[in-house]
Amino acid sequence: MFSLINPANQSFLSEHQYITDETTQNKISISGKAYVNWRPETIYKRLNFIKSLIFELTKNQHLLAKSCTQEMGKPIKQSLSEIDKCKLLCEYYLQNAEKFLQSNKISTNGSESFVVYEPLGVILGVMPWNFPYWQVFRFAIPAIIAGNTVVVKHASNVAGCAQLIEKLFIDAGFPEGVYQNLLIAGKQVKAVIDNPLIKGVSVTGSEKAGTEVASAAAAQVKKAVLELGGSNALIVLSDANLDEAMPAIINARFQNTGQSCIAAKRYLVHKDIYDNFLERFTKGISALKMGDPMDEQTTLGPLARTDLAQEVQKQVDDSVAMGAKIVLGGKRNDAFYDATVLTNVTPDMPIFKEEVFGPAVPVVPFDTFEEAVKLSNSTDFGLGVSIFTADVAFIKSKIHLFEEGAVFINDLVKSDPALPFGGVKRSGFGRELAENGLKEFVNVKTVFIK
């Protein structure tokens, strides 16, 4: 048994019990049987179920958002926006999935050659708590549309959200077993991967979790997609329009109280505008409202758990002990941690070299563009980078210098249903979303006829 605690006020929410290994294997068997019937369904029929799912998302939007806010502390307006984004994802694939999955004719010396895209089977998703709906939907929807069935091991601290997602699929009329929630502990995941019915696994989470799951999948020669951590740089060149850019620059770090793999976590600012930037930046952050995440005026809620706030506090305190200076924030109250800005930061400090999963950020000056690139790449992660400048043409010519899965110019790094999402280096491999995500868990089958 385990209990869920509201991080905003430490109140008891609910109690849950992990299912047994035997029950887990039985559920996988149900998904395996469901796959036999789901695989031959036409794309049109699968998409009709997606239409029903959009209806259920809309009908239950406030219930879903409330559960998210209570379980992991996301400000309620951001929780509602997360549901909207899930609907947007479904609508994108409604419009594009048929085209993406069409067979592809290829000219060869045969009389006919083509490629078809066929589902693999039952796919396991191991999902995180920070975007409890969006992360699941961006994995599950393309996998299911392609003809797979899915089982999901969600983060335990959003167990209520996980149950609500499964209910959405049931109420939308999906056949039994097409989508199933597995309320299991992390130590039970390997046995799921080892099940012969599981044909692939997608993990969004920490580097540690990704490494363990990828190792288990590799041992069984099973496909894996890893969406892991990030330590994105946000680079502000001397010609950046700070009046226009500042809202996006602030949101890049403090959306979802800084708990995002694609959040900007290292701010690199040209020395000529450093003081001006720091003044504007700290002033804008000071205007953010921390408090009850159920209040629609709140822009900063608690971190998802008290221990997560303690970890951020330790990274900040250790950096200060090494010479960093706190110019704003730096205080913790249970799961709440102030929006915090540090200066005098060097690359060897935890606040710079580690992934900080909370509302604390270093602001570091640089002299030349080459120095900014070097600082940006000086991390084991490679998820994304933002560059703010008036000279877009110059940055477009330098995109190849950045060791990242995404480069965003004059905006924060974000996921979009129409764009492939994923990283390089220790941020993982594989892609979600767009056509790439739809084809991650398919058999790309070549057909040649002479």
Backbone torsions as a table, in degrees:
resi	resn	phi	psi	omega
1	MET	NA	144.9	173.0
2	PHE	-145.2	152.9	-176.7
3	SER	-110.3	148.8	172.9
4	LEU	-101.9	133.0	-177.9
5	ILE	-119.1	132.7	176.0
6	ASN	-67.6	116.7	-176.1
7	PRO	-68.7	-18.8	-178.2
8	ALA	-74.4	-35.5	-176.6
9	ASN	-133.6	6.2	177.8
10	GLN	63.2	20.6	179.6
11	SER	-84.6	153.1	179.2
12	PHE	-71.9	134.6	178.2
13	LEU	-106.6	-52.8	-175.1
14	SER	-166.1	168.5	179.4
15	GLU	-127.0	141.4	-176.1
16	HIS	-137.5	161.7	177.3
17	GLN	-132.8	132.0	176.7
18	TYR	-64.4	142.8	176.3
19	ILE	-76.9	159.2	-178.0
20	THR	-76.7	165.1	176.5
21	ASP	-61.7	-36.9	179.6
22	GLU	-64.3	-45.2	177.7
23	THR	-62.8	-39.3	178.9
24	THR	-60.1	-47.2	-179.8
25	GLN	-64.8	-34.7	177.2
26	ASN	-65.3	-39.9	177.9
27	LYS	-64.3	-39.6	177.6
28	ILE	-62.8	-38.8	177.3
29	SER	-61.5	-39.7	177.6
30	ILE	-62.6	-41.8	178.6
31	SER	-67.3	-34.2	176.8
32	GLY	-64.6	-41.9	177.3
33	LYS	-67.9	-37.9	178.2
34	ALA	-63.3	-35.2	-179.8
35	TYR	-61.9	-37.0	-179.4
36	VAL	-58.1	-36.6	-179.9
37	ASN	-90.3	-28.6	-177.9
38	TRP	-76.3	-37.2	-177.0
39	ARG	-55.4	-46.8	-177.2
40	PRO	-78.7	-4.8	178.9
41	GLU	-62.3	146.0	178.3
42	THR	-71.0	157.6	177.0
43	ILE	-60.2	-32.5	-179.5
44	TYR	-64.8	-41.1	-178.9
45	LYS	-70.3	-40.4	178.7
46	ARG	-61.0	-41.8	-178.0
47	LEU	-69.6	-27.3	175.3
48	ASN	-63.9	-35.6	175.6
49	PHE	-66.5	-35.6	178.2
50	ILE	-63.6	-38.6	176.5
51	LYS	-59.6	-42.4	177.9
52	SER	-65.6	-34.6	179.3
53	LEU	-66.3	-39.2	176.3
54	ILE	-59.8	-41.0	177.7
55	PHE	-61.1	-43.9	-179.4
56	GLU	-67.1	-37.9	176.8
57	LEU	-60.6	-44.3	-179.3
58	THR	-65.6	-44.8	-177.7
59	LYS	-63.7	-34.6	-173.7
60	ASN	-107.1	16.3	-172.4
61	GLN	-55.9	-45.6	-176.3
62	HIS	-72.5	-35.4	175.8
63	LEU	-64.3	-44.7	179.2
64	LEU	-62.7	-45.4	-178.9
65	ALA	-63.6	-41.5	180.0
66	LYS	-61.6	-43.1	179.7
67	SER	-62.6	-42.1	177.9
68	CYS	-61.1	-48.9	-177.9
69	THR	-62.7	-41.2	-179.2
70	GLN	-71.0	-36.7	-173.3
71	GLU	-83.4	-36.3	-178.3
72	MET	-127.8	3.9	168.1
73	GLY	87.1	7.4	-179.8
74	LYS	-64.8	132.8	175.6
75	PRO	-52.7	137.8	-168.1
76	ILE	-57.7	-37.3	179.5
77	LYS	-65.5	-34.9	177.3
78	GLN	-72.4	-33.1	175.9
79	SER	-64.4	-42.5	177.6
80	LEU	-63.6	-39.8	178.3
81	SER	-64.3	-33.5	178.1
82	GLU	-63.1	-40.1	177.5
83	ILE	-64.9	-40.9	177.4
84	ASP	-58.7	-39.7	-179.3
85	LYS	-67.1	-35.3	175.8
86	CYS	-62.6	-40.1	177.0
87	LYS	-65.2	-41.0	178.9
88	LEU	-60.4	-40.5	177.6
89	LEU	-60.4	-47.9	-179.9
90	CYS	-60.5	-43.2	-179.3
91	GLU	-65.8	-35.3	178.3
92	TYR	-62.1	-46.4	-179.2
93	TYR	-72.9	-27.9	172.4
94	LEU	-57.8	-38.7	-176.6
95	GLN	-82.9	-24.4	-169.1
96	ASN	-123.1	-16.8	-171.7
97	ALA	-61.4	-41.9	-178.9
98	GLU	-59.0	-44.6	179.3
99	LYS	-63.5	-43.0	-178.0
100	PHE	-64.0	-34.2	-173.8
101	LEU	-94.7	1.4	176.9
102	GLN	-63.1	146.2	175.8
103	SER	-63.5	149.0	-173.8
104	ASN	-114.4	111.1	178.9
105	LYS	-76.0	138.5	-177.1
106	ILE	-131.1	135.8	-179.9
107	SER	-82.0	120.6	176.6
108	THR	-137.5	-170.7	177.1
109	ASN	-84.0	4.4	173.5
110	GLY	-85.4	171.0	177.5
111	SER	-74.4	-25.5	177.7
112	GLU	-158.2	134.4	176.4
113	SER	-141.2	138.3	177.9
114	PHE	-159.1	165.4	178.8
115	VAL	-118.1	134.3	175.1
116	VAL	-118.9	155.2	-176.1
117	TYR	-117.1	110.0	-174.6
118	GLU	-116.9	146.6	-179.5
119	PRO	-67.0	162.8	-177.5
120	LEU	-97.9	-37.4	-175.6
121	GLY	146.3	-134.8	179.2
122	VAL	-89.9	126.7	-178.2
123	ILE	-114.0	134.1	178.1
124	LEU	-93.8	132.3	171.1
125	GLY	-113.0	128.8	174.9
126	VAL	-111.1	110.0	-165.3
127	MET	-116.1	152.8	-176.4
128	PRO	-96.3	175.4	-174.9
129	TRP	-92.4	-16.9	-166.4
130	ASN	-72.4	-31.7	170.7
131	PHE	-129.9	77.8	-165.7
132	PRO	-64.5	-21.6	177.4
133	TYR	-98.8	-50.8	-174.5
134	TRP	-59.2	-44.7	-178.2
135	GLN	-61.3	-41.3	179.7
136	VAL	-66.9	-45.2	-176.5
137	PHE	-65.3	-40.1	-177.2
138	ARG	-69.9	-20.9	171.5
139	PHE	-84.9	-51.5	-167.8
140	ALA	-74.3	-41.4	-173.7
141	ILE	-60.9	-52.9	178.1
142	PRO	-63.3	-35.9	179.6
143	ALA	-63.3	-43.1	-178.7
144	ILE	-70.6	-42.3	178.9
145	ILE	-60.8	-35.7	179.6
146	ALA	-70.5	-10.7	177.5
147	GLY	109.9	2.2	176.0
148	ASN	-83.7	165.1	164.6
149	THR	-110.4	157.9	-174.6
150	VAL	-132.7	148.6	168.4
151	VAL	-123.8	141.2	-172.7
152	VAL	-125.1	123.4	167.8
153	LYS	-97.6	104.8	-178.5
154	HIS	-90.6	166.4	176.5
155	ALA	-63.6	138.1	-174.1
156	SER	-63.5	-32.4	-175.6
157	ASN	-77.2	-0.7	170.9
158	VAL	-124.8	40.4	-178.1
159	ALA	-61.2	-33.9	178.1
160	GLY	-66.5	-42.6	176.0
161	CYS	-61.2	-40.8	-179.5
162	ALA	-60.6	-42.3	179.0
163	GLN	-66.7	-37.0	179.0
164	LEU	-66.1	-36.0	178.0
165	ILE	-63.5	-46.1	178.3
166	GLU	-59.5	-40.6	179.4
167	LYS	-63.8	-35.3	176.9
168	LEU	-57.7	-45.2	-179.1
169	PHE	-67.7	-38.3	178.4
170	ILE	-65.1	-47.9	-178.3
171	ASP	-67.3	-25.2	177.1
172	ALA	-78.3	-5.1	174.7
173	GLY	92.1	7.0	178.4
174	PHE	-58.9	142.5	177.1
175	PRO	-58.4	148.4	179.7
176	GLU	-55.0	130.7	175.8
177	GLY	94.5	-10.4	177.6
178	VAL	-66.9	-40.4	173.9
179	TYR	-131.2	126.2	177.6
180	GLN	-136.0	140.0	174.4
181	ASN	-91.2	128.7	176.1
182	LEU	-108.4	106.1	178.8
183	LEU	-84.8	81.7	-176.6
184	ILE	-126.1	161.5	176.6
185	ALA	-84.5	163.3	-179.6
186	GLY	-57.9	-35.6	-177.6
187	LYS	-69.9	-12.4	179.1
188	GLN	-90.7	-6.1	-173.2
189	VAL	-67.9	-39.7	-176.6
190	LYS	-58.7	-39.7	179.4
191	ALA	-64.2	-31.9	176.4
192	VAL	-67.6	-47.1	-179.9
193	ILE	-61.1	-36.5	-178.4
194	ASP	-70.4	-18.4	179.9
195	ASN	-63.2	128.3	-177.7
196	PRO	-59.7	-23.1	-179.8
197	LEU	-72.6	-23.4	179.0
198	ILE	-78.5	120.8	-175.3
199	LYS	-106.1	-7.8	179.4
200	GLY	-171.0	165.3	-178.8
201	VAL	-144.5	137.9	175.4
202	SER	-119.4	129.4	-177.5
203	VAL	-123.9	127.7	167.1
204	THR	-119.0	120.4	-177.2
205	GLY	170.3	-154.6	-176.1
206	SER	-73.6	161.2	177.3
207	GLU	-60.0	-39.2	-179.7
208	LYS	-62.7	-48.0	-179.8
209	ALA	-63.1	-41.6	-179.5
210	GLY	-63.6	-41.1	179.7
211	THR	-62.9	-43.5	-178.8
212	GLU	-65.4	-44.4	-178.5
213	VAL	-69.0	-42.6	179.9
214	ALA	-62.3	-37.9	178.5
215	SER	-64.6	-43.3	178.9
216	ALA	-65.2	-39.7	178.7
217	ALA	-67.5	-42.2	-179.9
218	ALA	-63.1	-36.2	178.9
219	ALA	-63.0	-26.4	178.6
220	GLN	-101.6	6.5	-177.8
221	VAL	52.7	53.7	179.5
222	LYS	-117.6	144.5	-178.8
223	LYS	-62.7	140.1	176.7
224	ALA	-137.5	144.4	171.0
225	VAL	-120.6	127.6	-177.3
226	LEU	-119.0	120.0	172.1
227	GLU	-115.0	98.6	-169.6
228	LEU	-110.5	-147.5	-171.6
229	GLY	-75.6	173.4	177.3
230	GLY	-151.3	153.5	174.3
231	SER	-136.7	59.1	-172.2
232	ASN	-58.9	137.7	170.4
233	ALA	-90.3	148.4	170.7
234	LEU	-122.6	115.9	-172.6
235	ILE	-105.7	128.2	178.9
236	VAL	-115.5	110.0	179.5
237	LEU	-81.4	166.4	-171.7
238	SER	-66.2	-21.6	-177.9
239	ASP	-96.6	8.4	-178.4
240	ALA	-65.3	143.5	176.3
241	ASN	-86.8	96.1	-174.2
242	LEU	-67.5	-30.4	178.4
243	ASP	-61.0	-44.4	-179.6
244	GLU	-78.2	-34.7	-170.4
245	ALA	-83.6	-25.7	-168.6
246	MET	-57.7	-42.6	178.3
247	PRO	-57.3	-43.4	178.7
248	ALA	-68.7	-37.4	179.7
249	ILE	-63.2	-41.1	178.3
250	ILE	-70.1	-44.7	-178.9
251	ASN	-63.3	-30.2	-178.4
252	ALA	-59.6	-29.9	-179.6
253	ARG	-100.8	-34.7	-165.9
254	PHE	-106.7	-2.2	171.6
255	GLN	-61.0	140.8	-177.8
256	ASN	57.4	31.5	-179.9
257	THR	54.2	35.0	175.7
258	GLY	78.6	5.6	-174.7
259	GLN	-96.1	72.9	-178.9
260	SER	-149.9	137.8	179.3
261	CYS	-65.1	-30.1	-177.2
262	ILE	-96.6	9.0	176.1
263	ALA	-64.4	148.3	172.3
264	ALA	-71.0	122.4	-173.5
265	LYS	-117.7	-9.0	177.7
266	ARG	-139.3	115.0	-178.5
267	TYR	-96.8	121.3	-179.4
268	LEU	-114.2	118.4	-170.8
269	VAL	-126.1	133.0	179.6
270	HIS	-59.7	140.1	-173.1
271	LYS	-60.2	-29.3	-177.0
272	ASP	-67.7	-25.4	-179.5
273	ILE	-117.8	9.2	-173.0
274	TYR	-57.4	-51.8	-176.5
275	ASP	-63.8	-42.7	178.4
276	ASN	-63.1	-44.0	178.8
277	PHE	-61.4	-48.6	-176.4
278	LEU	-59.9	-40.0	179.1
279	GLU	-63.8	-48.0	-179.6
280	ARG	-66.3	-40.7	-177.4
281	PHE	-63.2	-50.4	-179.0
282	THR	-67.0	-33.6	177.0
283	LYS	-65.1	-43.1	178.9
284	GLY	-65.8	-39.8	179.1
285	ILE	-66.5	-37.2	179.9
286	SER	-61.6	-23.5	-180.0
287	ALA	-81.4	-10.9	177.8
288	LEU	-67.6	142.4	-177.9
289	LYS	-103.2	117.3	175.1
290	MET	-96.2	139.3	178.2
291	GLY	165.6	-151.4	-177.6
292	ASP	-60.0	117.7	-177.5
293	PRO	-68.0	-14.3	175.9
294	MET	-79.5	-12.0	176.3
295	ASP	-80.3	125.2	-176.6
296	GLU	-65.6	-16.4	178.1
297	GLN	-84.2	-12.3	-177.5
298	THR	-73.6	132.7	176.5
299	THR	-113.1	-17.0	175.5
300	LEU	-127.8	117.7	177.1
301	GLY	-100.7	-166.3	174.7
302	PRO	-75.8	165.1	166.3
303	LEU	-73.1	165.2	-170.0
304	ALA	-65.4	-26.6	177.4
305	ARG	-148.0	156.4	179.5
306	THR	-62.5	-38.3	-179.0
307	ASP	-64.4	-28.8	177.2
308	LEU	-69.7	-38.3	175.8
309	ALA	-66.1	-37.4	178.1
310	GLN	-64.4	-36.1	178.9
311	GLU	-66.4	-42.3	176.8
312	VAL	-62.6	-43.5	179.0
313	GLN	-58.3	-41.4	180.0
314	LYS	-65.3	-42.4	179.5
315	GLN	-62.7	-40.0	177.9
316	VAL	-67.6	-49.2	-177.5
317	ASP	-61.8	-41.4	179.2
318	ASP	-64.5	-36.2	178.5
319	SER	-69.0	-39.4	177.4
320	VAL	-63.4	-39.3	178.2
321	ALA	-63.1	-23.6	179.3
322	MET	-92.2	-0.7	175.3
323	GLY	120.8	-5.0	177.6
324	ALA	-68.1	156.6	-178.8
325	LYS	-121.5	129.4	175.6
326	ILE	-84.7	120.2	178.3
327	VAL	-105.2	-9.3	176.2
328	LEU	-159.0	135.5	174.1
329	GLY	80.0	-142.3	178.5
330	GLY	94.9	7.6	-177.6
331	LYS	-113.0	148.4	177.8
332	ARG	-123.8	143.4	173.0
333	ASN	-137.4	102.4	-172.9
334	ASP	53.9	-120.4	-177.9
335	ALA	-86.7	-6.1	178.0
336	PHE	-84.3	135.7	173.6
337	TYR	-133.0	129.3	-177.0
338	ASP	-59.0	148.4	167.1
339	ALA	-60.2	122.5	-167.3
340	THR	-128.2	135.1	178.2
341	VAL	-123.8	134.2	-179.9
342	LEU	-123.6	144.3	173.4
343	THR	-123.0	-176.3	-176.1
344	ASN	55.5	36.0	-175.7
345	VAL	-96.1	137.6	176.1
346	THR	-115.3	157.9	-174.2
347	PRO	-62.1	-15.7	-179.3
348	ASP	-87.8	-1.9	-178.5
349	MET	-83.5	147.6	179.4
350	PRO	-55.1	-37.0	-176.7
351	ILE	-65.4	-19.0	179.6
352	PHE	-104.0	-44.5	-170.2
353	LYS	-90.7	-17.6	179.6
354	GLU	-102.0	160.4	172.1
355	GLU	-77.8	120.8	179.1
356	VAL	-102.2	113.5	-174.3
357	PHE	-100.1	68.1	-178.9
358	GLY	178.1	-179.6	-169.3
359	PRO	-83.2	56.4	177.3
360	ALA	-133.6	137.9	-173.6
361	VAL	-147.6	138.3	172.6
362	PRO	-88.9	146.2	173.9
363	VAL	-119.1	115.6	-170.6
364	VAL	-120.5	130.6	178.0
365	PRO	-80.4	152.5	172.0
366	PHE	-136.8	161.7	-175.6
367	ASP	-100.9	-49.5	-176.7
368	THR	-120.0	160.7	177.5
369	PHE	-60.7	-38.6	179.6
370	GLU	-61.4	-37.4	176.8
371	GLU	-66.1	-39.7	178.9
372	ALA	-63.0	-42.4	178.2
373	VAL	-62.3	-44.4	-179.9
374	LYS	-61.4	-44.7	178.2
375	LEU	-64.5	-40.2	-179.7
376	SER	-61.8	-41.9	-177.1
377	ASN	-81.9	-6.9	-175.2
378	SER	-82.0	59.6	178.7
379	THR	-152.0	155.0	177.1
380	ASP	-76.0	-12.5	-177.8
381	PHE	-94.8	162.7	179.2
382	GLY	-156.0	59.9	-176.5
383	LEU	-92.3	-49.2	-178.8
384	GLY	-169.7	166.2	176.9
385	VAL	-145.3	144.9	174.0
386	SER	-113.5	136.9	175.9
387	ILE	-127.9	127.4	178.6
388	PHE	-108.4	123.5	-175.7
389	THR	-163.7	160.4	172.6
390	ALA	-89.0	-16.9	-176.3
391	ASP	-100.1	75.8	-177.8
392	VAL	-62.7	-39.8	-178.8
393	ALA	-58.5	-39.6	179.1
394	PHE	-62.6	-47.1	-178.0
395	ILE	-65.7	-38.3	178.4
396	LYS	-58.4	-33.3	179.5
397	SER	-77.6	-10.1	-176.8
398	LYS	-114.4	7.1	-176.3
399	ILE	-56.0	-35.6	-176.8
400	HIS	-64.1	-16.2	-178.4
401	LEU	-76.4	-19.7	-173.8
402	PHE	-92.7	125.5	-177.9
403	GLU	-87.8	73.7	-171.9
404	GLU	-141.1	161.0	172.1
405	GLY	-81.7	-17.6	-178.9
406	ALA	-151.0	143.0	173.4
407	VAL	-124.1	121.4	178.7
408	PHE	-113.5	127.2	-179.5
409	ILE	-106.5	122.3	179.9
410	ASN	62.2	32.2	172.4
411	ASP	-160.9	163.7	176.3
412	LEU	-76.5	152.3	175.1
413	VAL	-67.2	130.3	-179.8
414	LYS	-152.3	161.3	178.0
415	SER	-94.4	143.3	-179.0
416	ASP	-137.4	133.5	-178.3
417	PRO	-53.3	-27.4	-176.3
418	ALA	-87.7	-5.0	-176.0
419	LEU	-119.6	136.8	176.2
420	PRO	-60.5	142.7	-178.0
421	PHE	-127.9	129.7	177.0
422	GLY	165.2	174.5	-174.6
423	GLY	-128.6	-176.7	175.7
424	VAL	-126.6	-178.0	-176.0
425	LYS	53.3	-136.3	-174.8
426	ARG	-84.7	9.9	172.4
427	SER	-83.8	-5.2	173.1
428	GLY	115.9	-165.4	179.3
429	PHE	-153.1	162.1	-172.8
430	GLY	89.1	170.0	-178.9
431	ARG	-135.1	145.8	171.8
432	GLU	-110.9	165.4	174.8
433	LEU	69.8	167.9	179.4
434	ALA	56.6	-161.6	179.2
435	GLU	-66.9	-36.4	-179.6
436	ASN	-58.6	-45.0	-178.8
437	GLY	-66.9	-35.1	179.5
438	LEU	-65.3	-27.7	-175.1
439	LYS	-102.5	7.5	179.2
440	GLU	-66.7	-39.2	-176.9
441	PHE	-113.1	54.9	172.4
442	VAL	-131.2	158.2	170.3
443	ASN	-89.6	112.7	177.1
444	VAL	-81.6	96.9	-169.8
445	LYS	-99.1	124.5	177.4
446	THR	-88.5	134.2	176.7
447	VAL	-123.2	126.2	-180.0
448	PHE	-126.9	129.1	-178.1
449	ILE	-124.8	126.8	179.0
450	LYS	-104.6	NA	NA
